[in-house]
């Protein structure tokens, strides 16, 4: 039986990977910050300094595949005024140093392991290129994306200098019912339920025309596994290749509900706190490996409202 280690098992991607890999017959181990009575789960804070528990685990268990999907998400609320030393240290440790520690441990005790690292489309947030691909130069504009860029450089180094199988997925927005409530996709479906239950009178958003490359998270988890089955490692854009607006979300959802979204949704530009770049990923390279998404944007919206994966 093949073995897999999912680092960051409590997040959306981690939960989906644990489910997917288990269904594929793997013995799956999860690592996260929380504690749970599960013999296949290990509590560990990636922002700490002692990595001996991970070293012991990798040395003894020899996982065939390791997925590093842990991340310190803070790009949406980051500002120059709020970024302090502790804030920066946690970002760097979780998004970059933790991954580098895992790479070095594997180099020393288990170099045959295949590793996957989740980067972010935000590494391109300052680009002038309307559609990004694997050759687009990074242009990070927040600490989160700076640390992701550094981790990608580490992946390239271990791949070339030590001949290790390290693949990076540059992840564009991907949604499911496992999203946390502060994400826009989850806000839309939650507030729509509240509205239909008489718990609110309207829904107010900052910009209905804002565009995002949205995909379905379980499809992207499948892509992560799929890329570790390839003969060679590398960088891959994981995206839908299409941009949809916030208004598109309401159009699809309210048509499904048999209602006119314009009767319930209002726009207030004053709510916009920062400029958000329009990022659209060219997923041609990923598609060339045989992966393809199974769920459309429209199906994703309805699944989220119906609370099903």
LUMVEXFI-639585 format. One record per residue (C-alpha): x negated, y negated, z negated; residue number from 1; residue in one letter; chain. Coordinates in Angstrom, 3 decimals. Example, Ala and Ser with C-alpha at 12.3 -4.5 7.8 and 13.67 -1.06 7.14 Angstrom:
<nodes>
x:y:z:num:residuo:cadena
-12.300:4.500:-7.800:1:A:A
-13.670:1.060:-7.140:2:S:A
</nodes>
This chain:
<nodes>
x:y:z:num:residuo:cadena
0.000:0.000:0.000:1:X:A
-1.334:-3.423:0.957:2:X:A
-1.700:-6.020:-1.787:3:X:A
-1.068:-9.765:-1.688:4:X:A
-1.695:-12.619:-4.103:5:X:A
0.538:-15.704:-3.857:6:X:A
-1.008:-18.701:-5.601:7:X:A
1.755:-21.188:-6.292:8:X:A
4.461:-18.550:-6.587:9:X:A
7.007:-20.830:-8.281:10:X:A
7.436:-23.333:-5.451:11:X:A
9.674:-22.978:-2.419:12:X:A
6.955:-21.463:-0.213:13:X:A
5.698:-19.216:-2.986:14:X:A
9.143:-17.798:-3.751:15:X:A
9.807:-17.168:-0.067:16:X:A
6.448:-15.468:0.421:17:X:A
6.923:-13.196:-2.586:18:X:A
10.311:-12.156:-1.215:19:X:A
9.045:-11.684:2.337:20:X:A
5.909:-9.743:1.414:21:X:A
7.830:-7.491:-0.975:22:X:A
10.284:-6.688:1.816:23:X:A
7.326:-5.845:4.062:24:X:A
6.091:-3.264:1.553:25:X:A
3.278:-5.213:-0.122:26:X:A
2.396:-4.959:-3.775:27:X:A
2.782:-8.667:-4.514:28:X:A
1.192:-10.609:-7.350:29:X:A
2.240:-14.183:-8.113:30:X:A
0.319:-16.926:-9.863:31:X:A
1.840:-20.122:-11.234:32:X:A
1.884:-22.560:-14.140:33:X:A
4.920:-21.128:-15.903:34:X:A
5.235:-18.036:-18.038:35:X:A
7.533:-15.122:-17.346:36:X:A
7.833:-11.505:-18.552:37:X:A
6.705:-10.012:-15.246:38:X:A
3.688:-7.682:-14.990:39:X:A
3.135:-8.902:-11.417:40:X:A
2.948:-12.560:-12.434:41:X:A
-0.010:-14.421:-13.949:42:X:A
0.278:-17.830:-15.628:43:X:A
-2.592:-20.098:-14.655:44:X:A
-3.150:-23.856:-14.397:45:X:A
-5.184:-24.635:-11.290:46:X:A
-6.157:-28.002:-12.761:47:X:A
-8.179:-26.263:-15.478:48:X:A
-11.876:-25.440:-15.419:49:X:A
-11.999:-21.726:-16.247:50:X:A
-11.372:-19.586:-13.156:51:X:A
-12.580:-16.336:-14.717:52:X:A
-9.027:-14.865:-14.906:53:X:A
-8.656:-15.252:-11.126:54:X:A
-12.145:-13.866:-10.563:55:X:A
-11.354:-10.817:-12.707:56:X:A
-8.052:-10.324:-10.905:57:X:A
-9.547:-10.527:-7.390:58:X:A
-12.479:-8.316:-8.433:59:X:A
-10.240:-5.580:-9.828:60:X:A
-7.140:-5.766:-7.604:61:X:A
-8.839:-6.593:-4.272:62:X:A
-5.770:-8.202:-2.613:63:X:A
-5.751:-7.800:1.156:64:X:A
-4.093:-11.179:1.657:65:X:A
-4.204:-14.353:-0.451:66:X:A
-1.800:-17.231:0.120:67:X:A
-2.736:-20.566:-1.433:68:X:A
0.551:-22.481:-1.349:69:X:A
0.075:-24.347:-4.636:70:X:A
0.168:-28.125:-4.315:71:X:A
0.400:-31.218:-6.461:72:X:A
3.173:-33.078:-4.616:73:X:A
3.185:-36.784:-5.195:74:X:A
3.025:-38.479:-1.795:75:X:A
6.541:-39.887:-2.058:76:X:A
5.991:-41.754:-5.315:77:X:A
2.328:-42.662:-4.952:78:X:A
1.257:-46.282:-5.085:79:X:A
-2.037:-48.017:-5.588:80:X:A
-0.842:-49.255:-8.984:81:X:A
0.154:-45.826:-10.304:82:X:A
-2.852:-43.810:-9.125:83:X:A
-5.052:-43.404:-12.179:84:X:A
-7.979:-41.131:-12.994:85:X:A
-5.820:-38.319:-14.398:86:X:A
-3.504:-38.555:-11.405:87:X:A
-6.422:-38.338:-8.965:88:X:A
-8.106:-35.489:-10.845:89:X:A
-5.008:-33.307:-10.823:90:X:A
-4.453:-33.957:-7.123:91:X:A
-8.023:-33.029:-6.244:92:X:A
-8.148:-30.006:-8.543:93:X:A
-4.887:-28.412:-7.420:94:X:A
-4.984:-29.260:-3.710:95:X:A
-8.711:-28.924:-3.094:96:X:A
-10.973:-27.657:-5.885:97:X:A
-8.703:-24.770:-6.855:98:X:A
-8.705:-23.514:-3.280:99:X:A
-12.487:-23.890:-3.046:100:X:A
-12.888:-21.858:-6.237:101:X:A
-10.762:-19.083:-4.733:102:X:A
-12.835:-19.192:-1.533:103:X:A
-16.081:-18.888:-3.477:104:X:A
-14.763:-16.077:-5.657:105:X:A
-13.718:-14.171:-2.540:106:X:A
-17.113:-14.789:-0.932:107:X:A
-18.832:-13.290:-3.966:108:X:A
-16.585:-10.355:-4.847:109:X:A
-14.102:-9.745:-2.011:110:X:A
-15.194:-11.312:1.310:111:X:A
-12.890:-9.088:3.397:112:X:A
-9.744:-10.730:1.996:113:X:A
-7.644:-12.782:4.420:114:X:A
-6.750:-16.222:3.079:115:X:A
-4.047:-18.698:4.056:116:X:A
-4.015:-22.341:2.981:117:X:A
-1.057:-24.690:3.370:118:X:A
-2.031:-28.144:4.529:119:X:A
0.448:-30.906:5.362:120:X:A
1.578:-32.997:8.310:121:X:A
0.781:-36.003:6.115:122:X:A
-2.862:-35.633:7.091:123:X:A
-1.705:-37.355:10.301:124:X:A
0.265:-40.130:8.593:125:X:A
-1.943:-42.869:10.047:126:X:A
-2.227:-41.504:13.574:127:X:A
-1.083:-43.348:16.682:128:X:A
-0.507:-40.047:18.505:129:X:A
3.303:-39.545:18.801:130:X:A
3.061:-35.746:18.824:131:X:A
0.277:-34.063:16.882:132:X:A
-1.582:-30.850:17.627:133:X:A
-4.548:-28.973:16.181:134:X:A
-6.980:-31.352:17.909:135:X:A
-5.397:-34.536:16.520:136:X:A
-7.854:-36.313:14.245:137:X:A
-6.672:-36.548:10.630:138:X:A
-5.678:-40.014:9.430:139:X:A
-4.583:-39.604:5.790:140:X:A
-2.866:-42.463:3.992:141:X:A
-2.325:-41.034:0.514:142:X:A
-4.307:-39.099:-2.081:143:X:A
-2.277:-35.978:-1.390:144:X:A
-3.302:-35.875:2.277:145:X:A
-6.910:-36.853:1.477:146:X:A
-7.232:-33.790:-0.770:147:X:A
-5.576:-31.611:1.884:148:X:A
-8.124:-32.783:4.466:149:X:A
-10.979:-31.903:2.125:150:X:A
-9.570:-28.411:1.568:151:X:A
-9.278:-27.911:5.329:152:X:A
-12.960:-28.795:5.684:153:X:A
-13.772:-26.176:3.048:154:X:A
-11.746:-23.587:4.969:155:X:A
-13.701:-24.355:8.145:156:X:A
-16.988:-24.111:6.264:157:X:A
-16.279:-20.699:4.750:158:X:A
-14.965:-19.470:8.081:159:X:A
-18.072:-20.480:10.026:160:X:A
-20.853:-20.199:7.421:161:X:A
-19.657:-17.001:5.741:162:X:A
-17.548:-15.362:8.470:163:X:A
-14.480:-15.217:6.238:164:X:A
-10.922:-14.959:7.519:165:X:A
-9.461:-18.294:6.412:166:X:A
-6.438:-19.688:8.243:167:X:A
-4.857:-23.086:7.659:168:X:A
-1.221:-23.897:8.378:169:X:A
-0.504:-27.596:8.864:170:X:A
3.017:-27.593:7.514:171:X:A
5.702:-29.988:8.708:172:X:A
8.896:-30.535:6.688:173:X:A
10.632:-27.241:5.998:174:X:A
13.853:-26.902:4.059:175:X:A
15.927:-24.289:2.241:176:X:A
18.150:-23.994:-0.810:177:X:A
14.943:-23.584:-2.846:178:X:A
13.990:-27.230:-2.258:179:X:A
13.856:-29.373:-5.380:180:X:A
16.668:-31.871:-5.815:181:X:A
14.559:-34.962:-5.074:182:X:A
14.019:-33.964:-1.422:183:X:A
16.306:-35.783:1.017:184:X:A
17.730:-32.584:2.497:185:X:A
18.847:-31.371:-0.931:186:X:A
20.179:-34.812:-1.868:187:X:A
22.407:-34.866:1.214:188:X:A
24.043:-31.507:0.530:189:X:A
24.313:-32.068:-3.238:190:X:A
25.847:-35.523:-2.900:191:X:A
28.252:-34.274:-0.241:192:X:A
29.503:-31.597:-2.637:193:X:A
29.922:-34.252:-5.336:194:X:A
31.836:-36.465:-2.938:195:X:A
34.239:-33.712:-1.922:196:X:A
34.828:-32.856:-5.575:197:X:A
35.709:-36.471:-6.360:198:X:A
32.539:-37.070:-8.368:199:X:A
31.388:-39.980:-6.176:200:X:A
32.984:-42.395:-3.722:201:X:A
30.239:-42.705:-1.131:202:X:A
26.739:-41.676:-0.124:203:X:A
24.178:-44.415:0.417:204:X:A
20.928:-43.858:2.346:205:X:A
18.139:-46.209:3.284:206:X:A
17.764:-45.503:6.993:207:X:A
20.057:-43.299:9.054:208:X:A
17.746:-43.530:12.064:209:X:A
14.654:-42.193:10.223:210:X:A
13.215:-39.236:12.134:211:X:A
11.577:-36.087:10.753:212:X:A
10.356:-32.795:12.198:213:X:A
12.484:-30.440:10.082:214:X:A
12.279:-26.639:10.180:215:X:A
13.672:-23.723:8.191:216:X:A
11.407:-22.693:5.306:217:X:A
11.935:-18.889:5.537:218:X:A
10.864:-19.069:9.193:219:X:A
7.715:-20.895:8.134:220:X:A
6.956:-18.297:5.452:221:X:A
7.191:-15.687:8.200:222:X:A
4.728:-17.774:10.220:223:X:A
2.219:-17.731:7.354:224:X:A
2.281:-13.950:7.153:225:X:A
2.262:-13.655:10.946:226:X:A
-0.899:-15.758:11.243:227:X:A
-2.807:-13.496:8.859:228:X:A
-2.002:-10.592:11.195:229:X:A
-3.879:-12.237:14.080:230:X:A
-7.319:-11.078:15.168:231:X:A
-8.969:-14.427:14.477:232:X:A
-8.397:-17.153:11.865:233:X:A
-7.958:-20.841:12.627:234:X:A
-5.818:-23.944:12.228:235:X:A
-2.182:-23.931:13.331:236:X:A
0.564:-26.523:13.433:237:X:A
3.675:-25.005:11.816:238:X:A
6.589:-27.141:12.946:239:X:A
9.852:-27.132:14.864:240:X:A
8.427:-29.383:17.565:241:X:A
11.546:-31.576:17.409:242:X:A
12.536:-34.711:15.507:243:X:A
15.985:-35.138:13.984:244:X:A
17.369:-38.206:12.261:245:X:A
19.008:-38.519:8.870:246:X:A
22.192:-39.294:10.777:247:X:A
21.882:-35.929:12.539:248:X:A
22.079:-34.246:9.116:249:X:A
25.387:-35.959:8.377:250:X:A
26.753:-35.340:11.879:251:X:A
26.100:-31.599:11.669:252:X:A
27.227:-31.185:8.075:253:X:A
30.423:-33.216:8.297:254:X:A
31.423:-31.659:11.623:255:X:A
31.099:-28.295:9.853:256:X:A
33.364:-29.627:7.094:257:X:A
35.875:-31.048:9.581:258:X:A
35.293:-34.631:8.462:259:X:A
33.972:-37.880:9.929:260:X:A
30.697:-38.716:8.216:261:X:A
31.196:-42.443:8.901:262:X:A
34.053:-42.457:6.390:263:X:A
31.688:-41.524:3.563:264:X:A
28.123:-42.592:4.363:265:X:A
26.676:-46.098:4.191:266:X:A
23.233:-47.450:4.964:267:X:A
21.316:-49.846:2.725:268:X:A
17.919:-50.877:4.097:269:X:A
16.986:-52.319:0.688:270:X:A
16.522:-48.753:-0.572:271:X:A
13.516:-48.250:1.696:272:X:A
10.420:-48.570:-0.479:273:X:A
7.738:-47.721:2.087:274:X:A
7.229:-47.110:5.764:275:X:A
7.471:-43.478:6.711:276:X:A
5.562:-42.372:9.825:277:X:A
7.384:-40.321:12.439:278:X:A
5.434:-37.059:12.648:279:X:A
6.277:-34.397:15.217:280:X:A
4.160:-31.266:15.495:281:X:A
3.237:-29.552:18.748:282:X:A
3.642:-25.870:17.811:283:X:A
2.474:-24.511:21.196:284:X:A
-0.479:-22.647:19.708:285:X:A
1.682:-20.971:17.076:286:X:A
4.304:-19.990:19.661:287:X:A
1.563:-18.439:21.805:288:X:A
0.910:-15.872:19.037:289:X:A
4.448:-14.505:19.354:290:X:A
6.081:-16.294:16.435:291:X:A
9.311:-18.142:17.032:292:X:A
11.863:-19.726:14.683:293:X:A
15.060:-17.798:14.072:294:X:A
17.202:-20.570:12.589:295:X:A
18.116:-23.791:14.395:296:X:A
18.349:-27.223:12.785:297:X:A
22.134:-26.997:12.826:298:X:A
22.150:-23.554:11.214:299:X:A
19.694:-24.734:8.568:300:X:A
21.928:-27.649:7.543:301:X:A
24.951:-25.383:7.175:302:X:A
23.011:-22.721:5.287:303:X:A
21.800:-25.302:2.807:304:X:A
25.312:-26.554:2.205:305:X:A
26.630:-22.986:1.834:306:X:A
23.762:-22.285:-0.582:307:X:A
22.430:-19.246:1.279:308:X:A
18.978:-18.341:2.562:309:X:A
</nodes>
